[in-house]
Amino acid sequence: MTYIEPPAKTGSIEWRTPPDVFKLLDDEFHFTLDPASTEENFLCPKYYTDKEDGLLQPWGDNIVFLN
């Protein structure tokens, strides 16, 4: 696996997982929920943004991806 340079210091706490890294993991685990995403960077069919506060939402039987 290659080293991934962290994002530039912008003051933001958001950093999307690189697509190739996510794909490797998703191919094995088949994630269904991203509970900490935005409308622009979600990676799973079901997702929560900070508006819904995904850490407080029920995850049920979902296979959760959390960066």
N, C-alpha and C positions, 0 to 999 in steps of 0.2 A: 504494500500500500504506500502511496506517496504522501509526503507531508503537505498539509494544506495550510497556507498562510492565513492567519486570522484577519478578520476585516479591519480596515483602517479605523482608527479611533475617531468616531463621529459623535460619541455621546449616546448612541442608540444601544439598547440591549438586544436588539433583534439581529439574528444572523441565520440565514437559511442554510440548512444542510446542503452541501453540494449534491446535485442530482445523481452523479455517479456513485457517491457514497450511499445515498439513500437507496438507489436501485439494488446495490449489492445486498443490503440488509433486507429490503422489501422482498427480493426474490426468495429469501430464506424464510422470512417470518410472515409475509402477507399482511402488513399493517392495515387496519381499518379506521383508526382514529388518531388524529393529531390534535391534542388538547391545548396546545400553546402555539397557535399560528396567527396569521393575519389573512385578510381577504386576498392579499396578493401572493402569499407564499405557502399556502397550505399544500400538503403532500399526500393526504389521504382522502378517501371519499367522504368521511365525516370529520369535521374539525370544529374547534372552538377558538374564538378570538379572545382578546383580553376583555372585551365587552361582556362575554358570557362567563368569563373566568373558568376555564376548563378544569382547573384543579378542584373546583367545587362541584362540578357536574358529575353525574353518574357515568361510569365508563362501561358498566355491564359486561357483556361477553366480548367486547372489542379487543383487538390486538393493538396495543397502544405504542405509537412512536412518539418519543419526547426527546427533543434535542436539548 
